[in-house]
Structure formats: structure tokens, C-alpha cells
């Protein structure tokens, strides 16, 4: 949020970090505008701009479009002042990316891995591929400001590790930041995959994305929640873990978490794969089922639509509780969007209240397969380019 001068005489003056936020958001691009917005004196603005310039985050250039008189110097955020690294870790595939400070993709890569691989096997591969990407785009000398990671299941964001996840066997309690010790002397941030995906949506729709529910329908199920413009993680980081909600339709059906009766046991991608395998079909991943459905296979289409229907029954309660303006569909099943959402829409609108769904829209993720890695980068940028982080970098 842009810093605005307070009407209270005792309000502290705007910091350099708050001045940077105005420049980064495009709210001000001259010293005069900064003075008007913050109430700072010309000398105070000058000192803060000088500090930001020395830090490499702001550049000042002469305005060549000025007509008559001395042209004002224009301030802009230097998106080339550094890079961030990101990895969206999945159970069978991980997406990697190198990003500029404006959130733009500089390079991307994909790592296909065996299901069940542990961090000691996978993380060195990820760091090596990221290092190769940095060299490929000629940014080996760039400052790395941070690394963003997302993983399936609950993430302990404070310790930077998986927390009691029924699907990330061998990852629970293993801090992931140390794997990057030789790659970058920068902070490493970790979050759940659905949370990262909803951050990617927020990046492009910040002004119109204050209350949202994102459902990731892939091998497993999860949700990212934005309420009042703020990502909701819950007290233990388990907000949105709706896949293991009990549902009558799954009564007695064993779930991979070790319990039974979970929504995932009948609507998760792994359950759909199992259902087709039990029919003698040669499928190994939900992506293969989606390909069959899109090509017209009637049984694959039925299973994916039924998945949407079952998920919608559970999400209808969340729609009533949260009253989101948008329900975003992501994950592997989103590639069969029309089929999946036909079932989802039926039960969400059929079971939620008329008021909660009056203005609700349902849409696919903006970035498709890259939502997780883009959101992981956005997570880093939100931290390292915040007003507080900039002030900390300047020594307060």
C-alpha cells in the first residue's frame, strides 16, 4: 500500500523504505511528487533518494520529454538491480525459474523426478539447475536477493520445512534453506503450493483481488485463501488443507494419509488414477487422465467431472464462510477446465447460499503450469522489497 502523509502532527516521517514503495508502485516518479505525498522536506527527500540510489534500487534519469525549463529528474525502480530464484516443488515434477526484481521471467526449467524422492536427492538437482539457468541468461554477477520455494502440503514457514505432510514422506522437519548455502547468501522463503499460486494471481490482480479462494486440484487437493487482501495461512500454516475433510461419499474409503473417508480418497488425482487402473487402464498420473478426458475419453471425463462435483460440495461451505469474489481453479485438473468446472459449479452454486454466490466468479489460473513458481518468486519479492526490508538494508 502506498505511503500517504498522515494528518496527525506526531506521525513519524516517511522512511526511505516507504519512499521506495511509492516509486516501486508507480505512485511517484519525481522528488516533487514524493514531497507532496509524504510531507517530507526537499532535503529529506533528497537524502532518502540518495540512500535508495546507493542501494541500487532506484535510478534517476533526466526527463527528455520536458518542454521548456529545466526538465525534472525521473525516478524509477531498477528492476535489473538483482534477481530472485524460485522453485515450485511437486511430487513428480518441479518448476524452476530465475526472475528479475519486477517479477518478470528471465529463465525457466522443469525437473521431472521419481515420486517419493527425498530432499537429499532432489534439492541438489534443483540448486544445480538454478545455477545453470543463472549462467544461461548471463546473470552470474547479479545480486540474488532471495529464494522462494513452494511444496505440497503444510509448510512450516518459520523453520522452512514441510510440516506433518501425509504425502511428503522424508521431507517433514528437514530445513530446505541449507541446500542453497553454496548458491546464494540470501534468505530462503517457503510456503505451501496453493498459497504460492494464489500469490501469483494477486500479483496481476492486486486491485481487484481482495477476497479469493484458489483450489489446486492435482494429485492432491489444497486451497489458497485471500481475505481482506491478506493471504491466510492459519495458526499452524494449515489453512486450506481441505483435501482431508471427511465426506459421506468417501465413508470407509482408505486415504493415503492413513485415515479413511477423506475427500481426497474419491476426488484427488491419485484416487482418479487408481480408479482407472482398477479398470485395467494404463495411466500413471492425473496428467495422463486429463489428456484422456480432453481427447474425449468418456470414463476419464466422468471421473474428472465427478471430482469437481465432490470438491464443490466441500468448497460450498468455504464459500459461505469466506464470501470470496472469485474462485480460481488451478493444478493439473485445470487443463480439463470445462469438464472439471461443470461439476464444481453444479455443487458450489447448488449448496452455497444465493447471497454468497451472487457475485462469485469461477476462473482458471492466469499462469497455468507456472503459477506455483511465479507465486514463489512473488513471495520473495513481497518480503525483500517491502518498506521494512529496505529500511533494514539501510540500517533503519
C-alpha angles and dihedrals in degrees: 000000000000117000113245127188111262121232089222111101091215095055111124116249119262113274126226088257091056090048089052090052089058092051094043093050092047093242092126133017103171134056090241092057091048090053092051094048097044104029090232120149120249091256092049091051090048093052093049093047090049091052092049091048091051089051088054097238099107131044126194120210135174115260105241091187095067117116116209129352127031109327115237117245112249121224122211140170110257102227089182093061091100147330139245129215125219139185129184103202117206133177094257104008136033126198119213132193146175113211139190120233090262089062094255120147112248097171139349139194140175129225117201112202141177115267108256097026112153129231094256089061100037106036096060088053091052095049092048092050091048091050089051091051091052090055093043092060094043096247099120091121095048122112112254105218097185150333124238124201133181127191136182116262129017117342126204097220093187096055095030097234144105115277122213093320115173091208105040097071112183093018101080112116094000110130110225100197095080090064088068096050092106094040103052139357089219135110118275119216125197134191143155116285096242091050090053091050093052089050088057089055091047091052092065100031103036096137095049102031106078099129117029142150119205120192119200108204109186133110085326133019130245142148138219116212129203116184122176090354092302127111109240115218100164128227094297099025091259098116110131097025092130097142092090095049109127116248129184092230090064097046109148094004112130117238127206089242088071095254129091137231096043122148089236090060090071105018106033120102092246090055092051090050090050091050092054093044089054086057090055095257119149103235128131106177139026088249088066091050090051090052089053092049094049090050090055105263103161097210094048090048091050093050094049093047090048089050090055090048094051093045090049091056091058095040092052088075090051090050089054092048099044104026094210121192092219137027110204121201119209141154131068095312090058087076085071088047101152092048096045096042092049087068095037094051092048095060100032093055092036096053106029120078120272091240095052091051098038094100098016117130126194118210143159123256115277096229103036114198091005097057094099098050093041089050091049089055091046089053090057094046092049088056106039096039097044118120091250094051092049091050090049090051088053092049095258 
